Amino acid sequence: MSDFSRKIIYTGVRIPNIVPDKRTGVNIFHHPTIRIKYDAHLDSAIVKQALEEECYLVFLSRNGVVGLNAWMQTTDISLDFRGKRIWAVGKQTAKEVDTTLGAVAGEPAEQNANGLIRVFETLKPRPVVLFCAEDPRPEYPDWLIRCGWQYNIFPVYRTVVVMNEDLAQRFSNTPDESIILTSPSTVKGFIESINMKDLSAVTARLFSIGPSTSKAIEAFGGKVYQEATEPDIDQLLTDIINEMDK
């Protein structure tokens, strides 16, 4: 097995928890191609009024939870989440709700926007309060619009695509190289970092965290080697390492 088969480049923001056993010889290189900025400018009175209603509080990512908490700390405002019907797009986001906000969030069986939509198709309509990115992925908000649900969207963070010079130097574009892409934005950042116009000339194995990321990879002419069964970076890393050891 070549040395390149032991190299994984991970482009997401969060530092992975997986530390491979040194005996396996697997190297994980964390080279983020995006940066998250928490600089929300919300009207406190409007947010409080929205949360006073009987509503569903929805988070589409862990960053939405962290961004809300950062805004509360910056503005020195306290919000009461007791008794609120909270929904998170997946277990990682639900865990962040518990850890950061001290609240319990439900999560769909299918951990993505489509899974969230399927849950809401079974719920009694009521106002939705959504804390998300400045430019959120459209699937869930578009569904709310199509179905005529009342909603408030509060952007609490924004994603900035960055050029990662370390990634550019590390990337060798060989078939045995594993690249993990965690969002459409990381796909754009990866392309910028490797200084290519698209992904059509990439021969490295492209791993996707979920459907939206897979669509972005394919839209830029790339081929998805494997899509994660659930949006869990540590599990995906474990699966790749186990595959390498076969």
C-alpha distance (Angstrom), angle and dihedral (degrees) to the residues before:
residue distance angle dihedral
M1 . . .
S2 3.81 . .
D3 3.79 123.9 .
F4 3.81 89.7 -114.3
S5 3.82 90.4 63.3
R6 3.79 86.7 65.3
K7 3.80 95.3 56.2
I8 3.79 123.2 96.6
I9 3.80 122.0 179.8
Y10 3.80 113.6 -160.7
T11 3.82 116.5 -164.3
G12 3.82 102.5 -173.9
V13 3.79 127.0 107.4
R14 3.80 101.5 -121.1
I15 3.79 116.6 83.3
P16 3.82 106.4 -119.3
N17 3.78 119.9 -119.2
I18 3.79 93.7 -144.4
V19 3.80 114.1 103.7
P20 3.81 108.9 179.8
D21 3.78 119.8 -135.5
K22 3.80 105.5 -97.2
R23 3.78 89.2 -130.8
T24 3.82 90.0 68.3
G25 3.78 91.5 59.5
V26 3.79 92.1 -139.6
N27 3.80 114.9 150.5
I28 3.81 120.2 -157.7
F29 3.79 113.9 -164.3
H30 3.80 116.2 -165.1
H31 3.79 108.1 -151.7
P32 3.84 109.6 160.1
T33 3.79 117.0 -152.0
I34 3.80 94.7 -169.5
R35 3.79 136.9 48.2
I36 3.80 126.0 -151.5
K37 3.81 117.7 -138.4
Y38 3.79 119.5 -163.2
D39 3.79 104.1 -160.5
A40 3.80 104.5 128.6
H41 3.79 119.4 173.3
L42 3.78 104.9 -161.7
D43 3.79 131.9 159.8
S44 3.80 104.6 -114.0
A45 3.80 93.2 -153.9
I46 3.81 92.5 53.8
V47 3.81 92.7 47.6
K48 3.80 92.0 49.4
Q49 3.80 91.8 47.6
A50 3.81 91.5 50.8
L51 3.80 91.7 50.9
E52 3.81 93.1 47.8
E53 3.80 89.4 68.2
E54 3.78 123.5 83.1
C55 3.77 95.4 -96.1
Y56 3.78 147.2 145.2
L57 3.80 113.0 -106.7
V58 3.82 109.4 -149.4
F59 3.81 133.5 -168.8
L60 3.80 121.2 -170.6
S61 3.82 95.2 -170.6
R62 3.79 145.2 7.7
N63 3.80 87.8 -103.8
G64 3.79 89.6 61.8
V65 3.81 89.6 58.9
V66 3.80 93.7 44.2
G67 3.81 90.7 45.7
L68 3.80 92.8 51.8
N69 3.79 90.8 50.0
A70 3.82 91.6 47.2
W71 3.80 90.4 51.7
M72 3.82 91.9 48.8
Q73 3.79 90.6 51.6
T74 3.80 93.3 46.0
T75 3.80 93.5 49.7
D76 3.81 93.5 37.2
I77 3.79 91.0 -127.0
S78 3.79 126.8 146.6
L79 3.80 121.6 -149.2
D80 3.79 124.8 -166.9
F81 3.81 113.2 -134.8
R82 3.80 95.5 175.1
G83 3.78 112.6 127.5
K84 3.79 93.0 8.1
R85 3.80 120.0 138.2
I86 3.80 100.1 -125.5
W87 3.80 125.7 -173.5
A88 3.81 127.3 -171.3
V89 3.79 125.8 -166.5
G90 3.82 91.8 -125.0
K91 3.77 147.2 -12.5
Q92 3.81 95.7 -80.7
T93 3.80 90.6 54.5
A94 3.81 91.3 43.9
K95 3.80 89.1 52.1
E96 3.81 89.8 52.3
V97 3.83 89.9 51.5
D98 3.80 89.0 54.3
T99 3.81 95.3 44.2
T100 3.80 99.3 40.9
L101 3.80 104.7 29.2
G102 3.80 100.2 25.9
A103 3.80 91.0 -127.6
V104 3.79 136.8 118.4
A105 3.80 120.7 -115.8
G106 3.76 130.0 -167.7
E107 3.78 118.5 -132.7
P108 3.80 133.8 -159.5
A109 3.79 122.4 -112.1
E110 3.80 88.7 -122.2
Q111 3.79 103.5 55.3
N112 3.77 102.2 -140.4
A113 3.81 140.6 69.6
N114 3.80 92.5 -78.0
G115 3.79 90.3 54.6
L116 3.80 89.8 50.1
I117 3.79 90.4 50.9
R118 3.81 91.3 52.1
V119 3.80 89.5 54.0
F120 3.80 93.1 49.1
E121 3.79 91.1 49.5
T122 3.81 85.6 68.3
L123 3.82 96.9 45.9
K124 3.76 130.4 92.0
P125 3.83 107.3 -104.9
R126 3.78 115.8 -104.7
P127 3.82 132.8 146.6
V128 3.81 116.0 -63.5
V129 3.79 122.5 -144.2
L130 3.79 110.0 -160.5
F131 3.81 124.4 -167.5
C132 3.79 108.2 -168.4
A133 3.79 148.4 123.2
E134 3.78 124.2 -43.6
D135 3.81 86.7 -109.5
P136 3.83 104.2 27.8
R137 3.77 123.4 -166.3
P138 3.78 104.4 -90.4
E139 3.81 105.0 -133.6
Y140 3.81 99.2 89.0
P141 3.85 99.1 33.9
D142 3.81 89.7 47.1
W143 3.80 89.7 52.2
L144 3.82 90.6 52.4
I145 3.81 89.6 52.4
R146 3.81 94.3 47.1
C147 3.80 92.1 49.6
G148 3.79 94.5 45.4
W149 3.79 96.6 -118.8
Q150 3.80 118.4 162.4
Y151 3.78 110.5 -118.8
N152 3.80 146.0 165.1
I153 3.80 120.2 -150.4
F154 3.81 116.9 -157.4
P155 3.84 114.8 -173.9
V156 3.80 109.7 -147.0
Y157 3.81 101.4 168.7
R158 3.77 143.0 16.5
T159 3.78 133.2 -145.7
V160 3.78 119.3 -129.4
V161 3.81 119.7 -163.4
V162 3.81 112.1 -135.4
M163 3.78 135.6 -168.9
N164 3.81 108.4 -123.3
E165 3.81 110.7 -153.9
D166 3.81 92.9 -172.0
L167 3.80 89.5 57.1
A168 3.80 90.4 49.0
Q169 3.80 90.4 55.0
R170 3.81 93.8 43.2
F171 3.80 97.2 47.0
S172 3.81 112.9 96.0
N173 3.83 99.6 168.7
T174 3.79 97.6 -133.9
P175 3.83 126.0 149.0
D176 3.81 91.2 -114.8
E177 3.81 94.6 55.7
S178 3.83 117.5 102.5
I179 3.81 120.1 -146.2
I180 3.83 119.6 -172.5
L181 3.82 115.6 -154.5
T182 3.79 117.2 -171.1
S183 3.82 105.8 -176.4
P184 3.80 141.6 4.8
S185 3.81 87.3 -97.0
T186 3.81 92.7 56.9
V187 3.80 87.9 52.1
K188 3.81 89.8 56.8
G189 3.80 91.2 44.8
F190 3.80 91.5 49.2
I191 3.80 91.8 52.6
E192 3.80 90.5 48.8
S193 3.80 91.8 47.7
I194 3.82 94.9 51.6
N195 3.81 90.7 44.5
M196 3.80 96.5 -126.4
K197 3.79 128.3 135.1
D198 3.81 91.7 -129.9
L199 3.81 142.0 -24.2
S200 3.80 98.1 -86.8
A201 3.82 93.3 103.5
V202 3.81 95.0 44.4
T203 3.80 112.1 113.9
A204 3.83 95.7 174.6
R205 3.81 117.3 106.0
L206 3.80 109.4 -94.9
F207 3.79 115.5 -150.0
S208 3.81 118.6 -165.3
I209 3.80 128.0 -155.8
G210 3.80 93.7 -147.9
P211 3.81 150.7 -26.9
S212 3.82 97.8 -65.9
T213 3.79 91.5 51.8
S214 3.81 91.4 45.9
K215 3.80 90.3 53.3
A216 3.80 90.3 51.1
I217 3.81 91.8 49.8
E218 3.80 91.2 50.9
A219 3.82 92.4 43.7
F220 3.81 88.0 59.2
G221 3.79 92.2 50.5
G222 3.80 97.4 -98.6
K223 3.78 130.6 133.5
V224 3.81 120.0 -127.4
Y225 3.79 108.5 -132.7
Q226 3.80 92.2 -170.5
E227 3.80 137.9 -9.3
A228 3.79 118.1 -146.9
T229 3.80 115.0 -108.9
E230 3.81 88.0 -136.6
P231 3.82 131.7 13.0
D232 3.80 95.7 -101.4
I233 3.81 116.0 126.4
D234 3.80 95.4 -164.3
Q235 3.80 91.8 50.7
L236 3.80 91.4 48.3
L237 3.80 90.8 50.4
T238 3.79 89.8 49.3
D239 3.81 91.0 50.6
I240 3.82 92.0 50.5
I241 3.80 92.5 48.3
N242 3.80 91.4 48.4
E243 3.80 89.6 50.9
M244 3.79 90.2 51.8
D245 3.78 90.8 53.1
K246 3.80 95.0 54.6
